[in-house]
Amino acid sequence: MPRLALTFDDGPDPRGTPAVLEALARAGASATFFVLGERAAEHPSLLAEIRAAGHDVQLHGFAHLRHRDCDRAVVAADLEQALGALGAAGIAPSRWRVPWGMLAPFSAELAAASGLALTGWTLDTRDWDGGPAETLLGRIERALADGGVVLAHDGIGPGALREDAAATAALVGPLVRAARRRGLEPGPLTADWPVRPDNPGA
């Protein structure tokens, strides 16, 4: 069946993750969560809720670093710390979505050394800007297609113009319905995903 990946960044975050999880449950859909190690360590119960609901957990970083603004050693240390935090929770990620999708020249080498596939997106809701769910859906609905990867955020990251992820949670149901009307089944990224965008922020 044609597929659409639902992905969420910057959690686990009590300001958004519970509402997004509830919306996914109501919609009968699962997703991939690219989590920050520091937030996973701060909110282990939320991380456990994500996993208990059957969602896929992958890596976003430990802190929300811009790779291009950092030395290689800083990013390598952040990656090691993030893998340690997820490993302590019994998670061995296979994908790494770097913050903002902005790769440095060394990002791919670090990913390969840790067995991680750099993973971007094809459809950006830009939900961090505080717009309502209708606006978020309008940004991506016409482009929904097999192999698409939707970027949204269950966490409140740096530069976000909102205080919670209520609009993102409100987007989930209409997005899932819109995808299914097009014959697409929303779900998490899988190992055989037909599209693996590596560097959308370049």
Short mmCIF file of the C-alpha atoms (twelve columns), coordinates in Angstrom:
data_MODEL
# 
_entry.id   MODEL 
# 
loop_
_atom_site.group_PDB 
_atom_site.id 
_atom_site.type_symbol 
_atom_site.label_atom_id 
_atom_site.label_alt_id 
_atom_site.label_comp_id 
_atom_site.label_asym_id 
_atom_site.label_seq_id 
_atom_site.Cartn_x 
_atom_site.Cartn_y 
_atom_site.Cartn_z 
_atom_site.pdbx_PDB_model_num 
ATOM 1   C CA . MET A 1   0.000  0.000  0.000  1 
ATOM 2   C CA . PRO A 2   1.261  3.543  -0.709 1 
ATOM 3   C CA . ARG A 3   2.621  5.117  2.452  1 
ATOM 4   C CA . LEU A 4   3.145  8.492  4.094  1 
ATOM 5   C CA . ALA A 5   5.551  8.858  7.012  1 
ATOM 6   C CA . LEU A 6   4.475  10.959 9.973  1 
ATOM 7   C CA . THR A 7   7.454  12.288 11.914 1 
ATOM 8   C CA . PHE A 8   7.724  14.503 14.973 1 
ATOM 9   C CA . ASP A 9   10.798 16.285 16.319 1 
ATOM 10  C CA . ASP A 10  12.090 17.900 19.535 1 
ATOM 11  C CA . GLY A 11  10.347 15.769 22.173 1 
ATOM 12  C CA . PRO A 12  9.617  14.211 24.462 1 
ATOM 13  C CA . ASP A 13  8.081  17.417 25.753 1 
ATOM 14  C CA . PRO A 14  5.184  17.736 28.219 1 
ATOM 15  C CA . ARG A 15  4.040  20.834 26.302 1 
ATOM 16  C CA . GLY A 16  3.211  18.772 23.233 1 
ATOM 17  C CA . THR A 17  3.955  15.067 23.289 1 
ATOM 18  C CA . PRO A 18  0.907  13.936 25.324 1 
ATOM 19  C CA . ALA A 19  -1.503 15.795 23.035 1 
ATOM 20  C CA . VAL A 20  0.165  14.444 19.889 1 
ATOM 21  C CA . LEU A 21  0.102  10.901 21.268 1 
ATOM 22  C CA . GLU A 22  -3.582 11.235 22.079 1 
ATOM 23  C CA . ALA A 23  -4.334 12.566 18.588 1 
ATOM 24  C CA . LEU A 24  -2.437 9.710  16.941 1 
ATOM 25  C CA . ALA A 25  -4.338 7.195  19.052 1 
ATOM 26  C CA . ARG A 26  -7.671 8.727  18.050 1 
ATOM 27  C CA . ALA A 27  -6.646 8.641  14.394 1 
ATOM 28  C CA . GLY A 28  -5.441 5.050  14.607 1 
ATOM 29  C CA . ALA A 29  -2.025 6.005  13.254 1 
ATOM 30  C CA . SER A 30  1.569  5.563  14.331 1 
ATOM 31  C CA . ALA A 31  4.612  7.733  13.712 1 
ATOM 32  C CA . THR A 32  8.351  8.175  14.090 1 
ATOM 33  C CA . PHE A 33  9.551  10.463 16.883 1 
ATOM 34  C CA . PHE A 34  12.998 12.013 16.482 1 
ATOM 35  C CA . VAL A 35  13.841 12.731 20.105 1 
ATOM 36  C CA . LEU A 36  16.395 14.903 21.860 1 
ATOM 37  C CA . GLY A 37  18.541 12.983 24.329 1 
ATOM 38  C CA . GLU A 38  18.423 15.715 26.956 1 
ATOM 39  C CA . ARG A 39  14.622 15.697 26.900 1 
ATOM 40  C CA . ALA A 40  14.498 11.903 26.900 1 
ATOM 41  C CA . ALA A 41  16.596 11.991 30.075 1 
ATOM 42  C CA . GLU A 42  14.394 14.696 31.608 1 
ATOM 43  C CA . HIS A 43  11.088 13.023 30.708 1 
ATOM 44  C CA . PRO A 44  11.625 9.241  30.763 1 
ATOM 45  C CA . SER A 45  7.948  8.545  31.408 1 
ATOM 46  C CA . LEU A 46  6.962  10.407 28.237 1 
ATOM 47  C CA . LEU A 47  9.568  8.482  26.260 1 
ATOM 48  C CA . ALA A 48  8.106  5.284  27.693 1 
ATOM 49  C CA . GLU A 49  4.604  6.401  26.641 1 
ATOM 50  C CA . ILE A 50  5.778  6.941  23.071 1 
ATOM 51  C CA . ARG A 51  7.227  3.447  22.951 1 
ATOM 52  C CA . ALA A 52  4.283  1.821  24.748 1 
ATOM 53  C CA . ALA A 53  1.949  3.246  22.098 1 
ATOM 54  C CA . GLY A 54  3.975  1.417  19.431 1 
ATOM 55  C CA . HIS A 55  5.652  4.400  17.836 1 
ATOM 56  C CA . ASP A 56  9.139  4.372  16.352 1 
ATOM 57  C CA . VAL A 57  11.847 6.336  18.227 1 
ATOM 58  C CA . GLN A 58  14.858 7.753  16.412 1 
ATOM 59  C CA . LEU A 59  17.583 10.296 17.121 1 
ATOM 60  C CA . HIS A 60  17.513 14.076 16.774 1 
ATOM 61  C CA . GLY A 61  20.571 14.856 18.917 1 
ATOM 62  C CA . PHE A 62  21.259 15.447 22.589 1 
ATOM 63  C CA . ALA A 63  20.956 19.225 22.464 1 
ATOM 64  C CA . HIS A 64  19.405 21.093 19.524 1 
ATOM 65  C CA . LEU A 65  22.704 21.976 17.833 1 
ATOM 66  C CA . ARG A 66  23.272 23.631 14.488 1 
ATOM 67  C CA . HIS A 67  25.998 21.410 13.083 1 
ATOM 68  C CA . ARG A 68  27.291 24.142 10.787 1 
ATOM 69  C CA . ASP A 69  27.912 26.427 13.778 1 
ATOM 70  C CA . CYS A 70  29.833 23.785 15.749 1 
ATOM 71  C CA . ASP A 71  33.210 22.110 15.630 1 
ATOM 72  C CA . ARG A 72  33.276 18.435 14.719 1 
ATOM 73  C CA . ALA A 73  34.319 17.506 18.274 1 
ATOM 74  C CA . VAL A 74  31.267 19.275 19.736 1 
ATOM 75  C CA . VAL A 75  28.845 17.448 17.443 1 
ATOM 76  C CA . ALA A 76  30.612 14.122 17.993 1 
ATOM 77  C CA . ALA A 77  30.310 14.561 21.755 1 
ATOM 78  C CA . ASP A 78  26.643 15.515 21.421 1 
ATOM 79  C CA . LEU A 79  25.998 12.422 19.299 1 
ATOM 80  C CA . GLU A 80  27.769 10.166 21.789 1 
ATOM 81  C CA . GLN A 81  25.790 11.644 24.667 1 
ATOM 82  C CA . ALA A 82  22.523 11.264 22.765 1 
ATOM 83  C CA . LEU A 83  23.195 7.641  21.892 1 
ATOM 84  C CA . GLY A 84  24.034 7.013  25.532 1 
ATOM 85  C CA . ALA A 85  20.793 8.576  26.721 1 
ATOM 86  C CA . LEU A 86  18.704 6.509  24.311 1 
ATOM 87  C CA . GLY A 87  20.747 3.403  25.005 1 
ATOM 88  C CA . ALA A 88  20.003 3.768  28.712 1 
ATOM 89  C CA . ALA A 89  16.318 3.569  27.768 1 
ATOM 90  C CA . GLY A 90  16.912 0.457  25.671 1 
ATOM 91  C CA . ILE A 91  16.689 2.271  22.318 1 
ATOM 92  C CA . ALA A 92  19.181 1.688  19.505 1 
ATOM 93  C CA . PRO A 93  18.294 4.215  16.799 1 
ATOM 94  C CA . SER A 94  18.986 3.603  13.138 1 
ATOM 95  C CA . ARG A 95  18.164 7.103  11.870 1 
ATOM 96  C CA . TRP A 96  19.442 10.568 12.710 1 
ATOM 97  C CA . ARG A 97  17.642 13.750 11.752 1 
ATOM 98  C CA . VAL A 98  19.979 16.598 12.524 1 
ATOM 99  C CA . PRO A 99  18.400 19.792 13.911 1 
ATOM 100 C CA . TRP A 100 17.077 22.088 11.168 1 
ATOM 101 C CA . GLY A 101 18.338 19.498 8.653  1 
ATOM 102 C CA . MET A 102 21.531 21.534 8.417  1 
ATOM 103 C CA . LEU A 103 24.437 19.196 7.863  1 
ATOM 104 C CA . ALA A 104 28.060 20.134 8.370  1 
ATOM 105 C CA . PRO A 105 30.769 18.567 6.179  1 
ATOM 106 C CA . PHE A 106 31.429 16.008 8.923  1 
ATOM 107 C CA . SER A 107 27.800 15.072 9.730  1 
ATOM 108 C CA . ALA A 108 27.567 12.206 7.240  1 
ATOM 109 C CA . GLU A 109 30.843 10.696 8.424  1 
ATOM 110 C CA . LEU A 110 29.735 10.794 12.057 1 
ATOM 111 C CA . ALA A 111 26.415 9.212  11.115 1 
ATOM 112 C CA . ALA A 112 28.064 6.418  9.155  1 
ATOM 113 C CA . ALA A 113 30.484 5.679  11.989 1 
ATOM 114 C CA . SER A 114 27.518 5.157  14.312 1 
ATOM 115 C CA . GLY A 115 25.431 3.184  11.817 1 
ATOM 116 C CA . LEU A 116 22.862 5.940  11.438 1 
ATOM 117 C CA . ALA A 117 21.025 6.930  8.263  1 
ATOM 118 C CA . LEU A 118 20.701 10.697 7.929  1 
ATOM 119 C CA . THR A 119 17.019 11.348 7.438  1 
ATOM 120 C CA . GLY A 120 15.255 14.517 6.399  1 
ATOM 121 C CA . TRP A 121 11.752 15.198 5.129  1 
ATOM 122 C CA . THR A 122 9.797  16.091 2.006  1 
ATOM 123 C CA . LEU A 123 6.801  17.950 3.496  1 
ATOM 124 C CA . ASP A 124 7.285  20.676 6.110  1 
ATOM 125 C CA . THR A 125 4.264  21.780 8.151  1 
ATOM 126 C CA . ARG A 126 6.293  24.651 9.712  1 
ATOM 127 C CA . ASP A 127 4.150  24.106 12.781 1 
ATOM 128 C CA . TRP A 128 6.673  25.931 14.963 1 
ATOM 129 C CA . ASP A 129 5.340  29.269 13.690 1 
ATOM 130 C CA . GLY A 130 2.147  29.120 15.744 1 
ATOM 131 C CA . GLY A 131 -0.319 28.812 12.861 1 
ATOM 132 C CA . PRO A 132 -3.610 26.896 13.218 1 
ATOM 133 C CA . ALA A 133 -4.058 23.306 12.086 1 
ATOM 134 C CA . GLU A 134 -5.905 24.389 8.930  1 
ATOM 135 C CA . THR A 135 -2.912 26.458 7.841  1 
ATOM 136 C CA . LEU A 136 -0.484 23.642 8.596  1 
ATOM 137 C CA . LEU A 137 -2.498 21.172 6.523  1 
ATOM 138 C CA . GLY A 138 -2.829 23.658 3.695  1 
ATOM 139 C CA . ARG A 139 0.958  23.869 3.401  1 
ATOM 140 C CA . ILE A 140 1.341  20.179 2.580  1 
ATOM 141 C CA . GLU A 141 -1.994 18.674 1.526  1 
ATOM 142 C CA . ARG A 142 -1.582 19.043 -2.244 1 
ATOM 143 C CA . ALA A 143 1.864  17.436 -2.095 1 
ATOM 144 C CA . LEU A 144 0.860  14.317 -0.147 1 
ATOM 145 C CA . ALA A 145 2.249  11.379 -2.111 1 
ATOM 146 C CA . ASP A 146 3.610  7.870  -1.745 1 
ATOM 147 C CA . GLY A 147 6.947  7.914  0.053  1 
ATOM 148 C CA . GLY A 148 6.409  11.398 1.469  1 
ATOM 149 C CA . VAL A 149 7.883  12.289 4.859  1 
ATOM 150 C CA . VAL A 150 5.936  14.849 6.904  1 
ATOM 151 C CA . LEU A 151 7.846  17.012 9.374  1 
ATOM 152 C CA . ALA A 152 6.024  18.248 12.465 1 
ATOM 153 C CA . HIS A 153 7.047  18.875 16.079 1 
ATOM 154 C CA . ASP A 154 5.727  17.463 19.340 1 
ATOM 155 C CA . GLY A 155 8.324  19.522 21.209 1 
ATOM 156 C CA . ILE A 156 8.896  23.243 21.495 1 
ATOM 157 C CA . GLY A 157 12.308 23.884 20.009 1 
ATOM 158 C CA . PRO A 158 14.567 26.928 19.742 1 
ATOM 159 C CA . GLY A 159 12.976 29.753 17.786 1 
ATOM 160 C CA . ALA A 160 9.447  28.368 18.040 1 
ATOM 161 C CA . LEU A 161 6.715  31.025 17.981 1 
ATOM 162 C CA . ARG A 162 4.310  29.017 20.121 1 
ATOM 163 C CA . GLU A 163 4.011  27.815 23.697 1 
ATOM 164 C CA . ASP A 164 2.576  24.356 23.055 1 
ATOM 165 C CA . ALA A 165 1.869  21.899 20.257 1 
ATOM 166 C CA . ALA A 166 -1.917 22.119 20.354 1 
ATOM 167 C CA . ALA A 167 -2.122 23.007 16.653 1 
ATOM 168 C CA . THR A 168 0.111  20.076 15.751 1 
ATOM 169 C CA . ALA A 169 -2.116 17.727 17.725 1 
ATOM 170 C CA . ALA A 170 -5.164 19.226 15.992 1 
ATOM 171 C CA . LEU A 171 -3.470 18.639 12.627 1 
ATOM 172 C CA . VAL A 172 -3.044 14.890 13.119 1 
ATOM 173 C CA . GLY A 173 -6.645 13.811 12.523 1 
ATOM 174 C CA . PRO A 174 -7.258 15.917 9.392  1 
ATOM 175 C CA . LEU A 175 -3.853 14.964 7.991  1 
ATOM 176 C CA . VAL A 176 -4.464 11.249 8.487  1 
ATOM 177 C CA . ARG A 177 -7.888 11.546 6.869  1 
ATOM 178 C CA . ALA A 178 -6.485 13.530 3.935  1 
ATOM 179 C CA . ALA A 179 -3.770 10.925 3.392  1 
ATOM 180 C CA . ARG A 180 -6.219 8.042  3.497  1 
ATOM 181 C CA . ARG A 181 -8.511 9.772  0.988  1 
ATOM 182 C CA . ARG A 182 -5.528 9.664  -1.369 1 
ATOM 183 C CA . GLY A 183 -4.953 5.967  -0.746 1 
ATOM 184 C CA . LEU A 184 -1.948 6.569  1.513  1 
ATOM 185 C CA . GLU A 185 -1.487 4.844  4.846  1 
ATOM 186 C CA . PRO A 186 0.166  7.136  7.402  1 
ATOM 187 C CA . GLY A 187 2.735  5.529  9.655  1 
ATOM 188 C CA . PRO A 188 6.339  5.500  10.846 1 
ATOM 189 C CA . LEU A 189 9.440  5.369  8.710  1 
ATOM 190 C CA . THR A 190 10.516 1.817  7.952  1 
ATOM 191 C CA . ALA A 191 13.871 0.376  6.951  1 
ATOM 192 C CA . ASP A 192 12.700 -0.022 3.348  1 
ATOM 193 C CA . TRP A 193 11.246 3.481  3.029  1 
ATOM 194 C CA . PRO A 194 11.154 4.359  -0.691 1 
ATOM 195 C CA . VAL A 195 12.331 7.937  -0.162 1 
ATOM 196 C CA . ARG A 196 15.137 8.860  2.213  1 
ATOM 197 C CA . PRO A 197 15.808 12.578 1.907  1 
ATOM 198 C CA . ASP A 198 19.237 13.170 3.393  1 
ATOM 199 C CA . ASN A 199 19.728 16.902 3.471  1 
ATOM 200 C CA . PRO A 200 16.628 19.064 2.971  1 
ATOM 201 C CA . GLY A 201 18.174 22.002 4.805  1 
ATOM 202 C CA . ALA A 202 21.220 22.348 2.556  1 
# 
